[in-house]
């Protein structure tokens, strides 16, 4: 085999590897939903996915956010509350409820989160 043929064979292998890489990348590209209402999405038993915006229900209030995740502190701040005075919990499809710590990150596209609820740490407050 001549040097030219070896070079051509090497280039062909590189081209094939690049084509395979492009196919793999195309599979990873996710088309984002414009807006996902977490409560409606979970109740409809739709699989969680990424979106440009999420509509969250916190107690009886609704807030729209443009991020994929937030900390417990940030979620509480949306309804003018702090982790020093309120416990935040996330309610999942099926009824499971889990507490969210102040510095814990909640990723909206990972689980079927229906809504968030708060509970005053001092029962005499508001």
N, CA, C and O atoms as a GROMACS GRO file, in nm:
protein
  504
    1UNK      N    1   0.084  -0.117   0.000
    1UNK     CA    2   0.000   0.000   0.000
    1UNK      C    3   0.089   0.124   0.000
    1UNK      O    4   0.185   0.134   0.077
    2UNK      N    5   0.056   0.218  -0.087
    2UNK     CA    6   0.138   0.338  -0.096
    2UNK      C    7   0.105   0.433   0.020
    2UNK      O    8   0.004   0.419   0.089
    3UNK      N    9   0.194   0.528   0.037
    3UNK     CA   10   0.174   0.627   0.144
    3UNK      C   11   0.046   0.705   0.121
    3UNK      O   12  -0.025   0.738   0.215
    4UNK      N   13   0.016   0.734  -0.007
    4UNK     CA   14  -0.106   0.807  -0.041
    4UNK      C   15  -0.230   0.725  -0.002
    4UNK      O   16  -0.326   0.780   0.051
    5UNK      N   17  -0.228   0.596  -0.029
    5UNK     CA   18  -0.342   0.510   0.004
    5UNK      C   19  -0.360   0.499   0.156
    5UNK      O   20  -0.473   0.497   0.206
    6UNK      N   21  -0.249   0.492   0.229
    6UNK     CA   22  -0.256   0.486   0.375
    6UNK      C   23  -0.317   0.615   0.431
    6UNK      O   24  -0.401   0.612   0.520
    7UNK      N   25  -0.273   0.728   0.375
    7UNK     CA   26  -0.324   0.858   0.418
    7UNK      C   27  -0.474   0.867   0.390
    7UNK      O   28  -0.550   0.915   0.474
    8UNK      N   29  -0.516   0.822   0.272
    8UNK     CA   30  -0.657   0.826   0.234
    8UNK      C   31  -0.740   0.736   0.328
    8UNK      O   32  -0.850   0.774   0.369
    9UNK      N   33  -0.688   0.619   0.362
    9UNK     CA   34  -0.757   0.527   0.453
    9UNK      C   35  -0.772   0.588   0.592
    9UNK      O   36  -0.877   0.575   0.656
   10UNK      N   37  -0.668   0.655   0.638
   10UNK     CA   38  -0.671   0.721   0.768
   10UNK      C   39  -0.776   0.833   0.769
   10UNK      O   40  -0.852   0.847   0.865
   11UNK      N   41  -0.780   0.912   0.661
   11UNK     CA   42  -0.878   1.021   0.650
   11UNK      C   43  -1.020   0.965   0.646
   11UNK      O   44  -1.111   1.023   0.705
   12UNK      N   45  -1.039   0.854   0.577
   12UNK     CA   46  -1.171   0.792   0.570
   12UNK      C   47  -1.219   0.747   0.708
   12UNK      O   48  -1.336   0.763   0.742
   13UNK      N   49  -1.127   0.690   0.788
   13UNK     CA   50  -1.163   0.647   0.923
   13UNK      C   51  -1.202   0.767   1.009
   13UNK      O   52  -1.298   0.761   1.086
   14UNK      N   53  -1.128   0.877   0.995
   14UNK     CA   54  -1.159   0.998   1.071
   14UNK      C   55  -1.297   1.051   1.032
   14UNK      O   56  -1.376   1.090   1.118
   15UNK      N   57  -1.325   1.053   0.902
   15UNK     CA   58  -1.456   1.101   0.854
   15UNK      C   59  -1.567   1.013   0.912
   15UNK      O   60  -1.669   1.066   0.956
   16UNK      N   61  -1.550   0.883   0.911
   16UNK     CA   62  -1.651   0.791   0.966
   16UNK      C   63  -1.671   0.816   1.115
   16UNK      O   64  -1.785   0.817   1.163
   17UNK      N   65  -1.562   0.835   1.189
   17UNK     CA   66  -1.573   0.863   1.332
   17UNK      C   67  -1.648   0.993   1.358
   17UNK      O   68  -1.730   1.002   1.449
   18UNK      N   69  -1.620   1.094   1.276
   18UNK     CA   70  -1.689   1.222   1.290
   18UNK      C   71  -1.838   1.208   1.259
   18UNK      O   72  -1.921   1.268   1.328
   19UNK      N   73  -1.872   1.130   1.156
   19UNK     CA   74  -2.013   1.107   1.123
   19UNK      C   75  -2.085   1.040   1.240
   19UNK      O   76  -2.198   1.077   1.273
   20UNK      N   77  -2.020   0.942   1.302
   20UNK     CA   78  -2.079   0.874   1.417
   20UNK      C   79  -2.097   0.972   1.534
   20UNK      O   80  -2.198   0.967   1.604
   21UNK      N   81  -2.000   1.060   1.553
   21UNK     CA   82  -2.008   1.158   1.661
   21UNK      C   83  -2.125   1.254   1.637
   21UNK      O   84  -2.195   1.292   1.731
   22UNK      N   85  -2.145   1.295   1.512
   22UNK     CA   86  -2.256   1.385   1.478
   22UNK      C   87  -2.389   1.318   1.508
   22UNK      O   88  -2.479   1.381   1.563
   23UNK      N   89  -2.404   1.192   1.472
   23UNK     CA   90  -2.528   1.118   1.499
   23UNK      C   91  -2.553   1.112   1.649
   23UNK      O   92  -2.666   1.134   1.693
   24UNK      N   93  -2.449   1.084   1.727
   24UNK     CA   94  -2.463   1.077   1.873
   24UNK      C   95  -2.505   1.213   1.929
   24UNK      O   96  -2.589   1.219   2.018
   25UNK      N   97  -2.446   1.321   1.879
   25UNK     CA   98  -2.481   1.455   1.925
   25UNK      C   99  -2.624   1.492   1.888
   25UNK      O  100  -2.695   1.554   1.968
   26UNK      N  101  -2.668   1.455   1.768
   26UNK     CA  102  -2.805   1.484   1.726
   26UNK      C  103  -2.905   1.415   1.818
   26UNK      O  104  -3.011   1.471   1.844
   27UNK      N  105  -2.872   1.296   1.866
   27UNK     CA  106  -2.961   1.226   1.958
   27UNK      C  107  -2.968   1.297   2.092
   27UNK      O  108  -3.069   1.289   2.161
   28UNK      N  109  -2.860   1.367   2.131
   28UNK     CA  110  -2.856   1.437   2.258
   28UNK      C  111  -2.927   1.572   2.255
   28UNK      O  112  -2.960   1.627   2.361
   29UNK      N  113  -2.951   1.626   2.136
   29UNK     CA  114  -3.016   1.756   2.125
   29UNK      C  115  -3.162   1.739   2.170
   29UNK      O  116  -3.234   1.653   2.121
   30UNK      N  117  -3.202   1.823   2.264
   30UNK     CA  118  -3.336   1.814   2.319
   30UNK      C  119  -3.412   1.940   2.278
   30UNK      O  120  -3.364   2.052   2.294
   31UNK      N  121  -3.530   1.918   2.225
   31UNK     CA  122  -3.616   2.031   2.192
   31UNK      C  123  -3.689   2.069   2.319
   31UNK      O  124  -3.762   1.988   2.377
   32UNK      N  125  -3.670   2.192   2.363
   32UNK     CA  126  -3.730   2.237   2.488
   32UNK      C  127  -3.876   2.275   2.470
   32UNK      O  128  -3.914   2.339   2.371
   33UNK      N  129  -3.958   2.234   2.566
   33UNK     CA  130  -4.096   2.280   2.571
   33UNK      C  131  -4.092   2.429   2.602
   33UNK      O  132  -3.999   2.476   2.668
   34UNK      N  133  -4.189   2.503   2.555
   34UNK     CA  134  -4.194   2.646   2.582
   34UNK      C  135  -4.224   2.672   2.730
   34UNK      O  136  -4.154   2.749   2.795
   35UNK      N  137  -4.330   2.608   2.782
   35UNK     CA  138  -4.370   2.625   2.923
   35UNK      C  139  -4.428   2.493   2.972
   35UNK      O  140  -4.513   2.433   2.906
   36UNK      N  141  -4.382   2.449   3.088
   36UNK     CA  142  -4.439   2.330   3.151
   36UNK      C  143  -4.499   2.372   3.284
   36UNK      O  144  -4.431   2.428   3.370
   37UNK      N  145  -4.629   2.345   3.300
   37UNK     CA  146  -4.697   2.364   3.427
   37UNK      C  147  -4.672   2.234   3.503
   37UNK      O  148  -4.732   2.131   3.471
   38UNK      N  149  -4.585   2.238   3.603
   38UNK     CA  150  -4.545   2.115   3.672
   38UNK      C  151  -4.664   2.036   3.726
   38UNK      O  152  -4.668   1.914   3.715
   39UNK      N  153  -4.761   2.106   3.784
   39UNK     CA  154  -4.876   2.037   3.842
   39UNK      C  155  -4.958   1.966   3.735
   39UNK      O  156  -4.989   1.847   3.750
   40UNK      N  157  -4.992   2.035   3.628
   40UNK     CA  158  -5.072   1.975   3.520
   40UNK      C  159  -4.995   1.862   3.453
   40UNK      O  160  -5.051   1.758   3.419
   41UNK      N  161  -4.865   1.884   3.433
   41UNK     CA  162  -4.779   1.785   3.367
   41UNK      C  163  -4.775   1.656   3.448
   41UNK      O  164  -4.790   1.546   3.393
   42UNK      N  165  -4.756   1.668   3.580
   42UNK     CA  166  -4.748   1.550   3.668
   42UNK      C  167  -4.883   1.480   3.675
   42UNK      O  168  -4.888   1.357   3.669
   43UNK      N  169  -4.992   1.556   3.687
   43UNK     CA  170  -5.125   1.495   3.695
   43UNK      C  171  -5.161   1.422   3.567
   43UNK      O  172  -5.237   1.325   3.570
   44UNK      N  173  -5.108   1.468   3.453
   44UNK     CA  174  -5.131   1.401   3.326
   44UNK      C  175  -5.036   1.283   3.307
   44UNK      O  176  -5.039   1.215   3.204
   45UNK      N  177  -4.953   1.259   3.408
   45UNK     CA  178  -4.854   1.149   3.407
   45UNK      C  179  -4.756   1.160   3.290
   45UNK      O  180  -4.714   1.058   3.234
   46UNK      N  181  -4.720   1.282   3.255
   46UNK     CA  182  -4.621   1.302   3.150
   46UNK      C  183  -4.482   1.292   3.211
   46UNK      O  184  -4.460   1.332   3.325
   47UNK      N  185  -4.390   1.238   3.135
   47UNK     CA  186  -4.252   1.226   3.181
   47UNK      C  187  -4.190   1.364   3.196
   47UNK      O  188  -4.210   1.451   3.110
   48UNK      N  189  -4.115   1.387   3.304
   48UNK     CA  190  -4.050   1.517   3.322
   48UNK      C  191  -3.953   1.546   3.208
   48UNK      O  192  -3.889   1.454   3.156
   49UNK      N  193  -3.941   1.670   3.170
   49UNK     CA  194  -3.843   1.709   3.068
   49UNK      C  195  -3.808   1.856   3.084
   49UNK      O  196  -3.872   1.929   3.159
   50UNK      N  197  -3.706   1.896   3.013
   50UNK     CA  198  -3.660   2.035   3.021
   50UNK      C  199  -3.757   2.127   2.946
   50UNK      O  200  -3.822   2.088   2.849
   51UNK      N  201  -3.764   2.249   2.996
   51UNK     CA  202  -3.849   2.350   2.932
   51UNK      C  203  -3.779   2.485   2.943
   51UNK      O  204  -3.686   2.503   3.022
   52UNK      N  205  -3.825   2.579   2.863
   52UNK     CA  206  -3.771   2.715   2.872
   52UNK      C  207  -3.820   2.782   2.999
   52UNK      O  208  -3.748   2.859   3.062
   53UNK      N  209  -3.946   2.751   3.037
   53UNK     CA  210  -4.005   2.808   3.158
   53UNK      C  211  -4.088   2.701   3.228
   53UNK      O  212  -4.142   2.610   3.166
   54UNK      N  213  -4.097   2.715   3.361
   54UNK     CA  214  -4.178   2.624   3.442
   54UNK      C  215  -4.277   2.704   3.524
   54UNK      O  216  -4.243   2.809   3.578
   55UNK      N  217  -4.398   2.653   3.534
   55UNK     CA  218  -4.499   2.714   3.622
   55UNK      C  219  -4.504   2.628   3.748
   55UNK      O  220  -4.538   2.510   3.743
   56UNK      N  221  -4.470   2.690   3.860
   56UNK     CA  222  -4.467   2.620   3.989
   56UNK      C  223  -4.586   2.662   4.072
   56UNK      O  224  -4.628   2.777   4.070
   57UNK      N  225  -4.639   2.567   4.147
   57UNK     CA  226  -4.741   2.601   4.247
   57UNK      C  227  -4.675   2.588   4.383
   57UNK      O  228  -4.623   2.483   4.418
   58UNK      N  229  -4.679   2.696   4.459
   58UNK     CA  230  -4.625   2.698   4.595
   58UNK      C  231  -4.742   2.738   4.684
   58UNK      O  232  -4.787   2.853   4.680
   59UNK      N  233  -4.790   2.644   4.764
   59UNK     CA  234  -4.914   2.661   4.839
   59UNK      C  235  -5.024   2.692   4.738
   59UNK      O  236  -5.054   2.610   4.651
   60UNK      N  237  -5.086   2.811   4.747
   60UNK     CA  238  -5.194   2.845   4.653
   60UNK      C  239  -5.149   2.945   4.546
   60UNK      O  240  -5.229   2.988   4.463
   61UNK      N  241  -5.020   2.981   4.549
   61UNK     CA  242  -4.967   3.078   4.453
   61UNK      C  243  -4.900   3.008   4.336
   61UNK      O  244  -4.847   2.897   4.350
   62UNK      N  245  -4.902   3.073   4.220
   62UNK     CA  246  -4.835   3.022   4.101
   62UNK      C  247  -4.726   3.120   4.060
   62UNK      O  248  -4.747   3.241   4.060
   63UNK      N  249  -4.610   3.066   4.025
   63UNK     CA  250  -4.498   3.147   3.979
   63UNK      C  251  -4.438   3.081   3.856
   63UNK      O  252  -4.432   2.958   3.847
   64UNK      N  253  -4.395   3.162   3.759
   64UNK     CA  254  -4.328   3.111   3.640
   64UNK      C  255  -4.181   3.147   3.651
   64UNK      O  256  -4.145   3.263   3.675
   65UNK      N  257  -4.095   3.046   3.632
   65UNK     CA  258  -3.950   3.069   3.640
   65UNK      C  259  -3.887   3.026   3.508
   65UNK      O  260  -3.941   2.943   3.436
   66UNK      N  261  -3.771   3.085   3.478
   66UNK     CA  262  -3.701   3.057   3.353
   66UNK      C  263  -3.570   2.984   3.376
   66UNK      O  264  -3.472   3.005   3.305
   67UNK      N  265  -3.569   2.897   3.478
   67UNK     CA  266  -3.450   2.818   3.510
   67UNK      C  267  -3.492   2.672   3.526
   67UNK      O  268  -3.609   2.643   3.550
   68UNK      N  269  -3.396   2.580   3.513
   68UNK     CA  270  -3.425   2.436   3.525
   68UNK      C  271  -3.421   2.387   3.669
   68UNK      O  272  -3.472   2.280   3.700
   69UNK      N  273  -3.361   2.466   3.756
   69UNK     CA  274  -3.350   2.424   3.896
   69UNK      C  275  -3.338   2.547   3.986
   69UNK      O  276  -3.298   2.655   3.944
   70UNK      N  277  -3.375   2.525   4.113
   70UNK     CA  278  -3.365   2.630   4.214
   70UNK      C  279  -3.338   2.564   4.348
   70UNK      O  280  -3.367   2.446   4.368
   71UNK      N  281  -3.282   2.641   4.439
   71UNK     CA  282  -3.262   2.589   4.575
   71UNK      C  283  -3.393   2.609   4.653
   71UNK      O  284  -3.481   2.684   4.612
   72UNK      N  285  -3.402   2.540   4.765
   72UNK     CA  286  -3.517   2.557   4.852
   72UNK      C  287  -3.536   2.702   4.893
   72UNK      O  288  -3.648   2.753   4.897
   73UNK      N  289  -3.425   2.768   4.924
   73UNK     CA  290  -3.429   2.909   4.964
   73UNK      C  291  -3.487   2.996   4.851
   73UNK      O  292  -3.570   3.084   4.876
   74UNK      N  293  -3.445   2.970   4.728
   74UNK     CA  294  -3.494   3.049   4.614
   74UNK      C  295  -3.644   3.025   4.589
   74UNK      O  296  -3.717   3.118   4.556
   75UNK      N  297  -3.687   2.901   4.606
   75UNK     CA  298  -3.830   2.870   4.587
   75UNK      C  299  -3.913   2.941   4.694
   75UNK      O  300  -4.016   3.001   4.663
   76UNK      N  301  -3.868   2.935   4.818
   76UNK     CA  302  -3.938   3.006   4.926
   76UNK      C  303  -3.943   3.157   4.899
   76UNK      O  304  -4.044   3.222   4.926
   77UNK      N  305  -3.834   3.212   4.846
   77UNK     CA  306  -3.828   3.356   4.819
   77UNK      C  307  -3.935   3.398   4.717
   77UNK      O  308  -3.981   3.513   4.720
   78UNK      N  309  -3.974   3.308   4.628
   78UNK     CA  310  -4.077   3.341   4.530
   78UNK      C  311  -4.209   3.379   4.598
   78UNK      O  312  -4.288   3.457   4.544
   79UNK      N  313  -4.232   3.322   4.717
   79UNK     CA  314  -4.356   3.353   4.791
   79UNK      C  315  -4.324   3.431   4.920
   79UNK      O  316  -4.398   3.426   5.018
   80UNK      N  317  -4.212   3.503   4.915
   80UNK     CA  318  -4.171   3.592   5.024
   80UNK      C  319  -4.160   3.521   5.159
   80UNK      O  320  -4.207   3.572   5.260
   81UNK      N  321  -4.098   3.405   5.159
   81UNK     CA  322  -4.075   3.330   5.283
   81UNK      C  323  -3.928   3.291   5.290
   81UNK      O  324  -3.857   3.294   5.189
   82UNK      N  325  -3.883   3.254   5.411
   82UNK     CA  326  -3.743   3.214   5.429
   82UNK      C  327  -3.737   3.078   5.497
   82UNK      O  328  -3.831   3.038   5.566
   83UNK      N  329  -3.625   3.005   5.478
   83UNK     CA  330  -3.611   2.875   5.542
   83UNK      C  331  -3.594   2.886   5.694
   83UNK      O  332  -3.606   2.786   5.766
   84UNK      N  333  -3.566   3.005   5.742
   84UNK     CA  334  -3.554   3.024   5.886
   84UNK      C  335  -3.691   3.019   5.954
   84UNK      O  336  -3.701   2.986   6.072
   85UNK      N  337  -3.796   3.051   5.880
   85UNK     CA  338  -3.931   3.053   5.938
   85UNK      C  339  -4.028   2.952   5.876
   85UNK      O  340  -4.135   2.928   5.930
   86UNK      N  341  -3.989   2.893   5.760
   86UNK     CA  342  -4.078   2.798   5.694
   86UNK      C  343  -4.004   2.674   5.647
   86UNK      O  344  -3.888   2.680   5.606
   87UNK      N  345  -4.074   2.561   5.654
   87UNK     CA  346  -4.026   2.435   5.599
   87UNK      C  347  -4.087   2.421   5.460
   87UNK      O  348  -4.207   2.439   5.444
   88UNK      N  349  -4.004   2.391   5.361
   88UNK     CA  350  -4.052   2.371   5.224
   88UNK      C  351  -4.054   2.222   5.195
   88UNK      O  352  -3.959   2.150   5.227
   89UNK      N  353  -4.163   2.175   5.133
   89UNK     CA  354  -4.173   2.035   5.091
   89UNK      C  355  -4.213   2.031   4.945
   89UNK      O  356  -4.280   2.121   4.895
   90UNK      N  357  -4.173   1.925   4.877
   90UNK     CA  358  -4.217   1.904   4.739
   90UNK      C  359  -4.308   1.782   4.737
   90UNK      O  360  -4.278   1.678   4.797
   91UNK      N  361  -4.420   1.796   4.668
   91UNK     CA  362  -4.516   1.687   4.656
   91UNK      C  363  -4.503   1.629   4.516
   91UNK      O  364  -4.510   1.701   4.417
   92UNK      N  365  -4.485   1.498   4.511
   92UNK     CA  366  -4.467   1.428   4.384
   92UNK      C  367  -4.598   1.364   4.339
   92UNK      O  368  -4.690   1.346   4.419
   93UNK      N  369  -4.605   1.329   4.212
   93UNK     CA  370  -4.720   1.254   4.162
   93UNK      C  371  -4.731   1.126   4.244
   93UNK      O  372  -4.631   1.060   4.272
   94UNK      N  373  -4.852   1.092   4.283
   94UNK     CA  374  -4.872   0.973   4.364
   94UNK      C  375  -4.882   1.004   4.512
   94UNK      O  376  -4.914   0.916   4.592
   95UNK      N  377  -4.855   1.130   4.551
   95UNK     CA  378  -4.876   1.171   4.688
   95UNK      C  379  -4.754   1.176   4.778
   95UNK      O  380  -4.763   1.225   4.891
   96UNK      N  381  -4.639   1.125   4.731
   96UNK     CA  382  -4.519   1.128   4.816
   96UNK      C  383  -4.476   1.273   4.841
   96UNK      O  384  -4.476   1.355   4.748
   97UNK      N  385  -4.441   1.304   4.966
   97UNK     CA  386  -4.396   1.438   5.002
   97UNK      C  387  -4.258   1.428   5.065
   97UNK      O  388  -4.234   1.343   5.151
   98UNK      N  389  -4.166   1.514   5.021
   98UNK     CA  390  -4.031   1.515   5.076
   98UNK      C  391  -3.991   1.658   5.111
   98UNK      O  392  -4.020   1.750   5.035
   99UNK      N  393  -3.926   1.676   5.226
   99UNK     CA  394  -3.879   1.811   5.262
   99UNK      C  395  -3.766   1.855   5.169
   99UNK      O  396  -3.692   1.773   5.115
  100UNK      N  397  -3.754   1.986   5.152
  100UNK     CA  398  -3.646   2.044   5.072
  100UNK      C  399  -3.565   2.134   5.164
  100UNK      O  400  -3.619   2.228   5.222
  101UNK      N  401  -3.436   2.106   5.177
  101UNK     CA  402  -3.349   2.190   5.259
  101UNK      C  403  -3.321   2.322   5.188
  101UNK      O  404  -3.335   2.331   5.066
  102UNK      N  405  -3.282   2.422   5.264
  102UNK     CA  406  -3.260   2.556   5.209
  102UNK      C  407  -3.158   2.556   5.095
  102UNK      O  408  -3.177   2.624   4.995
  103UNK      N  409  -3.048   2.480   5.110
  103UNK     CA  410  -2.944   2.481   5.008
  103UNK      C  411  -2.953   2.362   4.912
  103UNK      O  412  -2.863   2.340   4.831
  104UNK      N  413  -3.060   2.286   4.922
  104UNK     CA  414  -3.080   2.171   4.832
  104UNK      C  415  -3.134   2.221   4.699
  104UNK      O  416  -3.224   2.305   4.694
  105UNK      N  417  -3.079   2.168   4.591
  105UNK     CA  418  -3.122   2.208   4.457
  105UNK      C  419  -3.232   2.114   4.408
  105UNK      O  420  -3.217   1.992   4.412
  106UNK      N  421  -3.342   2.172   4.362
  106UNK     CA  422  -3.453   2.097   4.304
  106UNK      C  423  -3.445   2.114   4.153
  106UNK      O  424  -3.448   2.227   4.103
  107UNK      N  425  -3.435   2.003   4.080
  107UNK     CA  426  -3.431   2.008   3.934
  107UNK      C  427  -3.570   1.974   3.882
  107UNK      O  428  -3.617   1.861   3.898
  108UNK      N  429  -3.635   2.071   3.821
  108UNK     CA  430  -3.775   2.057   3.781
  108UNK      C  431  -3.796   1.952   3.673
  108UNK      O  432  -3.905   1.895   3.663
  109UNK      N  433  -3.695   1.924   3.594
  109UNK     CA  434  -3.708   1.830   3.482
  109UNK      C  435  -3.670   1.687   3.519
  109UNK      O  436  -3.667   1.600   3.432
  110UNK      N  437  -3.640   1.660   3.645
  110UNK     CA  438  -3.594   1.527   3.685
  110UNK      C  439  -3.705   1.436   3.740
  110UNK      O  440  -3.701   1.315   3.719
  111UNK      N  441  -3.802   1.493   3.808
  111UNK     CA  442  -3.905   1.414   3.875
  111UNK      C  443  -4.043   1.470   3.846
  111UNK      O  444  -4.057   1.583   3.799
  112UNK      N  445  -4.145   1.391   3.874
  112UNK     CA  446  -4.282   1.438   3.855
  112UNK      C  447  -4.327   1.516   3.979
  112UNK      O  448  -4.406   1.467   4.060
  113UNK      N  449  -4.275   1.638   3.991
  113UNK     CA  450  -4.311   1.725   4.102
  113UNK      C  451  -4.444   1.791   4.068
  113UNK      O  452  -4.458   1.853   3.962
  114UNK      N  453  -4.542   1.777   4.156
  114UNK     CA  454  -4.671   1.842   4.134
  114UNK      C  455  -4.669   1.984   4.186
  114UNK      O  456  -4.708   2.079   4.116
  115UNK      N  457  -4.623   1.998   4.311
  115UNK     CA  458  -4.627   2.132   4.370
  115UNK      C  459  -4.536   2.137   4.492
  115UNK      O  460  -4.477   2.037   4.534
  116UNK      N  461  -4.528   2.258   4.549
  116UNK     CA  462  -4.451   2.279   4.670
  116UNK      C  463  -4.545   2.328   4.779
  116UNK      O  464  -4.644   2.396   4.751
  117UNK      N  465  -4.515   2.293   4.902
  117UNK     CA  466  -4.596   2.342   5.013
  117UNK      C  467  -4.504   2.391   5.123
  117UNK      O  468  -4.392   2.342   5.140
  118UNK      N  469  -4.553   2.489   5.198
  118UNK     CA  470  -4.475   2.545   5.307
  118UNK      C  471  -4.548   2.521   5.439
  118UNK      O  472  -4.670   2.508   5.443
  119UNK      N  473  -4.471   2.515   5.545
  119UNK     CA  474  -4.525   2.496   5.678
  119UNK      C  475  -4.447   2.586   5.773
  119UNK      O  476  -4.324   2.579   5.779
  120UNK      N  477  -4.517   2.670   5.847
  120UNK     CA  478  -4.450   2.761   5.941
  120UNK      C  479  -4.381   2.678   6.048
  120UNK      O  480  -4.441   2.586   6.105
  121UNK      N  481  -4.254   2.709   6.076
  121UNK     CA  482  -4.180   2.638   6.179
  121UNK      C  483  -4.232   2.673   6.318
  121UNK      O  484  -4.234   2.588   6.407
  122UNK      N  485  -4.276   2.798   6.335
  122UNK     CA  486  -4.336   2.840   6.463
  122UNK      C  487  -4.487   2.847   6.437
  122UNK      O  488  -4.533   2.938   6.368
  123UNK      N  489  -4.564   2.752   6.492
  123UNK     CA  490  -4.706   2.745   6.461
  123UNK      C  491  -4.786   2.870   6.500
  123UNK      O  492  -4.900   2.886   6.456
  124UNK      N  493  -4.727   2.959   6.580
  124UNK     CA  494  -4.799   3.082   6.617
  124UNK      C  495  -4.788   3.190   6.510
  124UNK      O  496  -4.860   3.290   6.515
  125UNK      N  497  -4.696   3.170   6.410
  125UNK     CA  498  -4.680   3.270   6.303
  125UNK      C  499  -4.788   3.252   6.198
  125UNK      O  500  -4.835   3.141   6.172
  126UNK      N  501  -4.829   3.366   6.137
  126UNK     CA  502  -4.918   3.377   6.026
  126UNK      C  503  -5.001   3.259   5.998
  126UNK      O  504  -5.081   3.260   5.904
   0.00000   0.00000   0.00000
